[in-house]
Amino acid sequence: MLRLLVERLLKIVVILVGITVVNFALIHAAPGDPAAVMAGEAGEADAIFLAQLRERFGLDKPLVVQLGLYVGNILHLDFGYSYRQGRPVIDLIVERLPATLLLSGTAFVISLGLGVLAGVLAASRQGRPSDALVSTLALLFYATPLFWLALMAVLLFSVQLGWFPAFGYETVGAGLTGAARLLDILHHLVLPATTLGLFFMAVYVRMTRASMLEVSRLDFVRTARAKGLRPGAILRRHVLRNALLPVVTLAGLQAGQLVGGAILIETVFSWPGIGRLMFEALGQRDYNLLLGVFVVSAAMVLVFNLITDLLYRLVDPRIRVSA
């Protein structure tokens, strides 16, 4: 296990360096001059002021030099300085990251938990109306655009019914502390997390159902039935445990996609996470902040995949993850 962790962590570092280089090249290839944007916001546009801005933020150096300095700083967890926000990038990311982790983590638990339960229900009632209902709802949620689902949730549960807040992370100006503040945050979390979770839940429903139907036809399940084991025990110990292997693989991939999906959800619900931070930085040509968010998002995806590989050993100890 220790050897696996060390080798995977080294690979993560190499992949992150490669992602940093590619993102740096793509962002700097985009049209527009960040120095000109800053000068326009400051109300200055003369050549001397532009030269001072480029020198201050290192924009006057060749791209190769800028890239080398940036990669070296990244390895020391220095993501540079946001000229638009007037703060170090690492401070902005650390400030927004907990909100994104809370949203993505809650949505992941909702999608995986409900998806597996619904998939088990559909597989155990194959061919019945409940099976068709679950499969239809799963396909409906998956086919619905995420932004439209979010807007309809706001209109129904916030505007019409008034059950949940439509926007924000917590009630502004309430001054809540302790358990009251926690409950307020959870109240604001319900709509964005559920919307994001339902979209990805559909994939787990169909994967769990298909995997369970496939495993239930294998010889060792037939042998368990011939021995007279109870149907519930066969379902839990033999069918479900083996059927979860492809679901775990999919969960590792979907966990990374949740970070990308959170960008849209954070924008619709005004959720103060790194997805919304990246959207704002994109419109402001804040290169350092964009690159910092890209690197942190990529690191989260790679960590999720590492956790997925480790979970294989818990789901089925016979599996040995190759490095």
Protein Blocks (a to p, Z undefined) as FASTA:
>chain_A
ZZmmmmmmmmmmmmmmmmmmmmmmmmmmpgcjfklmmmmmnopabfklmmmmmmmnopmp
cfklmmmmmmmmmmnopgbjafknopafklmmmmmmmmmmmmmmmmmmmmmmmmmmmmmm
mmmmgoiaklmmmmmmmmmmmmpcfklmmmmmmmmmmmmnomacfbdjbdehklpghjll
mmmmmmmmmmmmmmmmmmmmmmmmmmmmmmmmmmmmpmklmmmmmnopafklmmmmmmmm
mmmmmmmmmmmmmmmmmmmmmmmmmmmnopacfklmmmmmmmnopaklmmmmmmmmmmmm
mmmmmmmmmmmmmmmmmbccdZZ
